[in-house]
Structures are given as structure tokens and as C-alpha cells.
């Protein structure tokens, strides 16, 4: 693939609007485009092309090059192994489980929100968007609340595994090792004190059998490690994006405040418009053709979900956020067998947080300039808001 000329540089622009305009231009002329980013890769920008790749795990693998050496199921494995883990884990995100968790999430939301409201504002990113999703995840995994600050910090740092900065890559590796050690600690605890396998994920993994064999403990730790990290970062980003948008658009904020029953539909549109996870990788298992481009076995492919969610072939007025958009077949949670396992929980957390924020305020606005996270995750690291008394 080294002799294929690059079509664009996805990291060329820091500003979100400039990135979206660039992706629109590239998507229109080549929905599958070559870039030299990360040593050379293909980027899939078109909605239909993304769906096609995500629907064909046999040709486009999710486990071609694990970020930290050993594969972390279920995210970094393919069928049939992927299906084995998905079947074990799926029941922990059933609607009944999510409904059972909602009172706890709502109580945490209120506890985090009340000081923010009482103070007349603050940094929404740090004060609510960062802690709430990881606190909910700790509840789901049976992890003590006192660990959430460490888990959050390590998870954020681990995202820089492919940074061009050697120091950031080293920090990401160290953070991964911390997360993995914590996961091994959970496994050791459950081995000594097995919990109900119907309500505790680690215990269910220890009790599970695949083809008549118990799961390897290192593999179980790997599953827990990916759940610990992936289970909250994207929700944190989504929360920040949602509040930033509503703070910048007071008329739409007021429209939604007057129609709380529309919050679930509005969340779907805000996820489409500001997709938290802009990119995830795939790897070609064989030579193939994709939208007229010759893909070679082993080639890396970047799935640009955020670009697909702005594809005008699928979404009318794709660059406008229409809070009452229906239908909305966005790709913010991916597509196919690797569709985000925790999507129901994320939707519940976003809904509860927005319900409580709108119910406990008459308005909120930016109190300064928000700081965006760098490509390729879309979120905010600093979000100062003002809340009138």
C-alpha cells in the first residue's frame, strides 16, 4: 500500500468545524480514502461503505493489531470467539438491568449536580461528565467507588496508545498495565469470594465455559480491562458534547426544556451530530475491493463513524443538528457484531443527566471558552458553564 498516494490527512485540522468540512469534501470525492496517518491506512468516510465493512467481519477483522499486545475481548476479537464473549456478557445490559440501575445513576447525578447549581456554575466536564459514567460503571462491575478517580485517569491516558508522542505512548502503556492489574485484582477477589453469576460480570466469566472449557484467567482479566475503560470514556465525551451544544444554542435548549419527553430523541441526534468516538480500526484479512479501492491483506482501515453520521446521502441537512430528527439511523455506537455492548446503559445515563440538568435549572450558558479534546475522540476536557440563580 506504500505506493498509493495519500488522499488527505485526517489530523490536519484541530477545529471541529474545519474537520467536518474537510471530511465532507473528501467523502464526496472518495468515500474510501488513503492517508499516511499511523504509518499508512485507508479511511472509510461514507455511511454505506461503513455499514458494508462493519457487516463483514470475515473480510474486515477487528483483531488484527491489538493496541497492547494481547487481544482484549470482545472488542479486539472476531467470530467465533467474539460471539462466545458476547453471549456471556449480553445479559448484563438487558433493559431490565438498565432499569434497575437507573435509581443509582439518578442519585449520583443529583449528588454531582447540586453543588454545581448551588455554586452558579463550574466546569461541567470535570464536575459531572467525568465522574458520572465511571461511577455507574463501578456499580455495574461491583468495583468500590473509591477507585473511580484512578480508573478514570488511567482510562483517559490509555487512549494515547497510538500517539505520535513517545512520552504519551509510554504513559498509555503504563495506564494500560494499571488497568490490567486492577482487572486481575477483581478476578482474584471473585475467585476467593464468588458472587451471584446472574448479577456479577466477573463471577459470570469465571463460571462460564466455552466448548466445555473454563476461560483462561488472563483472558477474563482482559475482558474486564476493556470493560473498565470502554464503558465510560465515550459517555463522558457525549455528555460534554451535549451540554456544550445546548449551552451554545439557548433557543434549542429552551425548546428541549419545555419538552422533556423529547430528550431521548434529542440525544440520538446529538450523538449523530457530535459523535463521541470518531474512529475505530479494522484490518483486511484478504485482498478485496472497497468502493473501487484495492485493499490488500493486512491493510489497516479507519472506520470514521463521525463522517458517516454527516453523510448527506443518508441524512437530510446532515450538518444541522435537528433535535427532533426521526428516523435517525446513526452510527455513533458502531454497526454490526461490534455494536457497542454498553449502548443501552450510555443512553440511560445521558437521558438521566439531561433530565436532571434541565429540571434543576432555568438556563445555562458558557462562562468561557470550552476546550475540545484532540482528534480522534470528540469531547471536551474543559466546559465552564454559568447557571443563573
RALINVEN-V342048 format. One record per run of one state. SS is the DSSP state (a for helix, b for strand, c for the rest). FROM is the first residue (numbers start at 0). LEN is the number of residues. If there is no record, write none. Layout:
((SS;FROM;LEN) (SS;FROM;LEN))
This chain:
((c;0;15) (a;15;14) (c;29;2) (b;31;4) (c;35;1) (a;36;3) (c;39;1) (b;40;4) (c;44;2) (a;46;8) (c;54;5) (b;59;2) (c;61;19) (a;80;13) (c;93;1) (a;94;24) (c;118;2) (b;120;3) (a;123;18) (c;141;3) (a;144;14) (c;158;7) (a;165;27) (c;192;8) (a;200;7) (c;207;1) (b;208;2) (c;210;2) (b;212;2) (c;214;2) (a;216;14) (c;230;2) (a;232;16) (c;248;1) (a;249;8) (c;257;2) (a;259;14) (c;273;3) (b;276;1) (c;277;1) (b;278;6) (c;284;3) (b;287;3) (c;290;2) (b;292;3) (c;295;4) (b;299;5) (a;304;4) (c;308;27) (a;335;3) (c;338;4) (a;342;17) (c;359;5) (b;364;2) (c;366;4) (b;370;2) (c;372;4) (b;376;1) (c;377;2) (b;379;3) (c;382;1) (b;383;3) (c;386;3))
